[in-house]
Amino acid sequence: MAREKTILCVDDEHAVLSTMQLILSSAHYQVLTAGTVPEAIAMVNAHRVDLILTDRLPERELLVQEAKRANPDTRILIHSGDLGSATSAASEIPGVDGFLMKPVAPRDLLQRIAELLRG
């Protein structure tokens, strides 16, 4: 039986983390949450994370570097309400695999995550 994929959601808004956890766990993903980049880095070092869904937080470049060091196959998806920052982060930070604009419909979120996890 295949291992359940693990997604780490990083956002400084608790409501966003709760919503993401509900959506992703209902799609049978194992979900970890972190409110800060240091918390997220600790999670990355303690768990095998398949995908990180992160808001445009300070120190996100460090998170991407640490995640890729821990597991080069980890996919990174920026999830932001600021289209300019999200698209520039997706194109300027090595290791970022894409971006989604907030708000995003659950179906679109799950579709994009499935695409990234398929490779």
GUPA-70888 format. One line per 4 residues: number of its first residue (from 1); their letters; for each residue x, y, z of N, C-alpha, C. Coordinates in Angstrom, 3 decimals, padded with zeros to 6 digits, always signed. Example, Ala and Ser with C-alpha at 12.3 -4.5 7.8 and 13.67 -1.06 7.14 Angstrom:
# GUPA-70888
1) AS) +013.190:-005.690:+007.800:+012.300:-004.500:+007.800:+013.200:-003.300:+007.800; +012.850:-002.250:+007.080:+013.670:-001.060:+007.140:+012.900:+000.030:+007.870
END
This chain:
# GUPA-70888
1) MARE) +000.846:-001.181:+000.000:+000.000:+000.000:+000.000:+000.889:+001.241:+000.000; +000.536:+002.228:-000.808:+001.340:+003.444:-000.935:+001.231:+004.293:+000.331; +002.329:+004.968:+000.618:+002.365:+005.861:+001.770:+001.498:+007.088:+001.487; +000.752:+007.497:+002.502:-000.050:+008.713:+002.401:+000.897:+009.897:+002.229
5) KTIL) +000.624:+010.766:+001.282:+001.474:+011.931:+001.042:+001.301:+012.940:+002.170; +002.409:+013.572:+002.544:+002.405:+014.551:+003.631:+002.564:+015.948:+003.055; +001.657:+016.831:+003.457:+001.692:+018.227:+003.033:+001.866:+019.101:+004.269; +002.819:+020.004:+004.190:+003.056:+020.985:+005.246:+002.478:+022.319:+004.791
9) CVDD) +001.518:+022.835:+005.549:+000.915:+024.146:+005.268:+001.549:+025.168:+006.198; +002.037:+026.259:+005.609:+002.691:+027.303:+006.390:+001.976:+028.621:+006.116; +001.422:+029.191:+007.178:+000.705:+030.462:+007.041:+000.642:+031.108:+008.416; +000.700:+032.425:+008.464:+000.625:+033.107:+009.752:-000.817:+033.398:+010.171
13) EHAV) -001.792:+032.971:+009.374:-003.201:+033.132:+009.721:-003.774:+031.778:+010.120; -004.177:+031.673:+011.382:-004.692:+030.407:+011.907:-005.903:+029.912:+011.120; -006.775:+030.811:+010.709:-007.971:+030.419:+009.964:-007.613:+029.759:+008.637; -006.585:+030.266:+007.988:-006.137:+029.675:+006.720:-005.598:+028.269:+006.975
17) LSTM) -004.791:+028.112:+008.014:-004.252:+026.789:+008.340:-005.370:+025.795:+008.638; -006.366:+026.213:+009.393:-007.491:+025.331:+009.726:-008.253:+024.906:+008.474; -008.486:+025.865:+007.595:-009.200:+025.566:+006.354:-008.400:+024.607:+005.482; -007.111:+024.874:+005.326:-006.261:+024.003:+004.512:-006.209:+022.594:+005.100
21) QLIL) -006.118:+022.511:+006.415:-006.072:+021.203:+007.063:-007.352:+020.421:+006.775; -008.482:+021.075:+006.849:-009.764:+020.430:+006.587:-009.850:+019.940:+005.136; -009.512:+020.808:+004.199:-009.589:+020.462:+002.774:-008.638:+019.312:+002.444; -007.397:+019.425:+002.889:-006.387:+018.436:+002.519:-006.595:+017.094:+003.212
25) SSAH) -006.989:+017.123:+004.474:-007.213:+015.856:+005.171:-008.434:+015.138:+004.601; -009.427:+015.888:+004.126:-010.591:+015.249:+003.506:-010.213:+014.576:+002.184; -009.096:+014.981:+001.593:-008.589:+014.364:+000.365:-007.546:+013.282:+000.679; -007.456:+012.893:+001.946:-006.598:+011.794:+002.409:-005.105:+012.104:+002.386
29) YQVL) -004.767:+013.361:+002.553:-003.366:+013.727:+002.752:-003.111:+013.794:+004.248; -001.867:+013.488:+004.637:-001.448:+013.753:+006.013:-001.059:+015.232:+006.031; -001.582:+015.993:+006.982:-001.384:+017.439:+006.988:-000.652:+017.876:+008.248; +000.420:+018.631:+008.036:+001.144:+019.284:+009.120:+000.944:+020.780:+008.940
33) TAGT) +000.938:+021.531:+010.039:+000.774:+022.982:+009.929:+001.846:+023.697:+010.746; +002.201:+024.885:+010.265:+003.160:+025.737:+010.967:+002.766:+027.188:+010.731; +002.909:+028.009:+011.768:+002.556:+029.420:+011.676:+003.738:+030.322:+011.365; +004.945:+029.759:+011.439:+006.160:+030.545:+011.158:+007.142:+029.689:+010.371
37) VPEA) +008.103:+030.335:+009.751:+009.137:+029.609:+009.018:+009.986:+028.745:+009.956; +010.423:+029.243:+011.125:+011.181:+028.354:+012.021:+010.398:+027.095:+012.422; +009.094:+027.228:+012.683:+008.270:+026.044:+012.976:+008.248:+025.103:+011.773; +008.121:+025.663:+010.581:+008.071:+024.859:+009.363:+009.386:+024.110:+009.146
41) IAMV) +010.501:+024.778:+009.390:+011.808:+024.125:+009.234:+011.938:+022.968:+010.210; +011.453:+023.139:+011.430:+011.477:+022.049:+012.403:+010.640:+020.870:+011.897; +009.490:+021.143:+011.306:+008.639:+020.086:+010.753:+009.332:+019.354:+009.602; +009.970:+020.118:+008.737:+010.679:+019.541:+007.590:+011.793:+018.607:+008.064
45) NAHR) +012.460:+018.988:+009.142:+013.551:+018.169:+009.665:+013.064:+016.961:+010.461; +011.804:+016.989:+010.888:+011.261:+015.887:+011.699:+010.396:+014.912:+010.903; +009.926:+015.313:+009.721:+008.990:+014.495:+008.940:+009.413:+014.452:+007.481; +008.975:+013.421:+006.786:+009.175:+013.371:+005.331:+008.017:+014.135:+004.706
49) VDLI) +008.297:+015.322:+004.207:+007.279:+016.202:+003.639:+007.353:+016.108:+002.113; +006.211:+015.818:+001.500:+006.158:+015.686:+000.044:+005.894:+017.014:-000.648; +005.131:+017.892:+000.013:+004.800:+019.184:-000.578:+004.628:+020.208:+000.526; +005.118:+021.408:+000.267:+004.922:+022.529:+001.187:+004.049:+023.557:+000.478
53) LTDR) +002.960:+023.909:+001.146:+002.059:+024.955:+000.675:+002.273:+026.132:+001.617; +002.913:+027.185:+001.116:+003.303:+028.279:+002.002:+002.817:+029.634:+001.521; +002.440:+030.448:+002.481:+002.130:+031.840:+002.215:+003.448:+032.557:+001.946; +003.355:+033.769:+001.493:+004.521:+034.601:+001.218:+005.016:+035.182:+002.546
57) LPER) +005.778:+034.375:+003.270:+006.271:+034.770:+004.584:+007.724:+035.210:+004.509; +008.148:+036.045:+005.455:+009.577:+036.360:+005.533:+010.345:+035.059:+005.751; +011.511:+034.978:+005.258:+012.390:+033.813:+005.393:+011.932:+032.614:+004.567; +011.013:+032.807:+003.621:+010.551:+031.661:+002.839:+011.678:+031.038:+002.014
61) ELLV) +012.656:+031.856:+001.612:+013.791:+031.300:+000.869:+014.547:+030.290:+001.721; +014.712:+030.586:+002.997:+015.378:+029.665:+003.915:+014.571:+028.372:+004.038; +013.258:+028.489:+004.096:+012.400:+027.310:+004.172:+012.587:+026.437:+002.934; +012.600:+027.047:+001.768:+012.780:+026.292:+000.525:+014.132:+025.578:+000.541
65) QEAK) +015.181:+026.286:+000.930:+016.522:+025.684:+000.989:+016.561:+024.504:+001.947; +016.003:+024.675:+003.132:+016.013:+023.608:+004.135:+015.173:+022.415:+003.687; +014.040:+022.686:+003.077:+013.174:+021.603:+002.598:+013.871:+020.793:+001.520; +014.531:+021.466:+000.586:+015.224:+020.769:-000.505:+016.457:+020.026:+000.009
69) RANP) +017.075:+020.554:+001.063:+018.209:+019.857:+001.669:+017.731:+018.565:+002.329; +016.614:+018.641:+003.032:+016.078:+017.472:+003.733:+015.531:+016.432:+002.756; +014.909:+016.891:+001.686:+014.340:+015.987:+000.682:+014.265:+016.737:-000.646; +015.209:+016.483:-001.547:+015.234:+017.208:-002.822:+013.961:+017.061:-003.657
73) DTRI) +013.160:+016.036:-003.363:+011.926:+015.814:-004.122:+010.725:+016.585:-003.579; +010.893:+017.286:-002.464:+009.789:+018.070:-001.907:+009.365:+019.130:-002.906; +008.072:+019.208:-003.141:+007.512:+020.216:-004.041:+007.109:+021.425:-003.202; +007.287:+022.627:-003.767:+006.983:+023.872:-003.057:+005.950:+024.658:-003.863
77) LIHS) +004.865:+025.026:-003.189:+003.801:+025.787:-003.820:+003.531:+027.026:-002.971; +003.704:+028.203:-003.574:+003.418:+029.469:-002.889:+001.917:+029.737:-003.028; +001.288:+030.092:-001.915:-000.154:+030.354:-001.851:-000.310:+031.744:-001.253; -000.640:+032.737:-002.094:-000.620:+034.117:-001.621:-001.758:+034.930:-002.214
81) GDLG) -002.149:+035.961:-001.480:-003.134:+036.907:-001.970:-002.509:+038.027:-002.775; -001.195:+038.053:-002.827:-000.449:+039.088:-003.541:+000.144:+038.476:-004.804; -000.542:+038.633:-005.921:-000.141:+037.997:-007.169:+001.287:+038.351:-007.569; +001.682:+039.613:-007.435:+003.031:+040.025:-007.829:+004.099:+039.304:-007.030
85) SATS) +003.937:+039.240:-005.729:+004.917:+038.564:-004.876:+004.948:+037.070:-005.130; +003.782:+036.484:-005.290:+003.716:+035.037:-005.481:+004.376:+034.642:-006.790; +004.070:+035.354:-007.858:+004.655:+034.983:-009.142:+006.142:+035.265:-009.167; +006.582:+036.352:-008.527:+008.020:+036.616:-008.502:+008.730:+035.583:-007.637
89) AASE) +008.117:+035.165:-006.530:+008.722:+034.132:-005.687:+008.823:+032.826:-006.454; +007.781:+032.505:-007.208:+007.782:+031.251:-007.960:+008.844:+031.259:-009.045; +009.157:+032.427:-009.577:+010.143:+032.475:-010.648:+011.551:+032.814:-010.160; +011.683:+033.472:-009.014:+012.992:+033.935:-008.559:+013.637:+033.056:-007.493
93) IPGV) +012.852:+032.293:-006.761:+013.417:+031.463:-005.701:+013.627:+030.065:-006.255; +014.879:+029.630:-006.351:+015.127:+028.277:-006.858:+014.418:+027.240:-005.984; +013.788:+026.289:-006.640:+013.120:+025.222:-005.917:+011.628:+025.399:-005.766; +011.096:+026.586:-006.075:+009.651:+026.808:-005.995:+009.025:+026.264:-007.280
97) DGFL) +007.986:+025.446:-007.104:+007.379:+024.753:-008.241:+006.154:+025.453:-008.813; +005.613:+026.434:-008.110:+004.452:+027.128:-008.642:+003.789:+027.999:-007.607; +002.662:+028.615:-008.006:+001.934:+029.472:-007.093:+000.439:+029.342:-007.328; -000.306:+029.662:-006.292:-001.755:+029.744:-006.346:-002.168:+031.065:-005.717
101) MKPV) -003.135:+031.690:-006.310:-003.661:+032.956:-005.807:-004.737:+032.681:-004.762; -004.668:+033.367:-003.616:-005.741:+033.310:-002.617:-006.836:+034.271:-003.042; -008.075:+033.947:-002.840:-008.573:+032.639:-002.409:-008.567:+031.668:-003.581; -008.494:+030.390:-003.261:-008.516:+029.354:-004.290:-009.627:+028.362:-003.948
105) APRD) -010.335:+027.921:-004.955:-011.389:+026.929:-004.748:-010.749:+025.614:-004.323; -011.349:+024.912:-003.389:-010.783:+023.635:-002.941:-010.474:+022.676:-004.096; -011.368:+022.587:-005.068:-011.134:+021.691:-006.213:-009.857:+022.080:-006.964; -009.657:+023.387:-007.177:-008.463:+023.859:-007.893:-007.198:+023.610:-007.079
109) LLQR) -007.287:+023.811:-005.768:-006.159:+023.546:-004.878:-005.762:+022.073:-004.951; -006.730:+021.194:-004.809:-006.448:+019.756:-004.827:-005.921:+019.294:-006.182; -006.442:+019.879:-007.250:-005.961:+019.534:-008.589:-004.503:+019.929:-008.773; -004.149:+021.136:-008.347:-002.761:+021.620:-008.504:-001.805:+020.787:-007.665
113) IAEL) -002.217:+020.453:-006.441:-001.372:+019.632:-005.568:-001.172:+018.250:-006.180; -002.241:+017.649:-006.690:-002.127:+016.334:-007.319:-001.174:+016.373:-008.508; -001.246:+017.436:-009.309:-000.339:+017.588:-010.469:+001.111:+017.638:-010.012; +001.382:+018.426:-008.978:+002.759:+018.553:-008.497:+003.262:+017.241:-007.895
117) LRG) +002.430:+016.548:-007.177:+002.862:+015.308:-006.549:+003.052:+014.176:-007.551; +002.391:+014.266:-008.693:+002.613:+013.277:-009.754:+003.946:+013.525:-010.442; +004.429:+014.774:-010.344:+005.712:+015.103:-010.950:+005.528:+015.635:-012.295
END
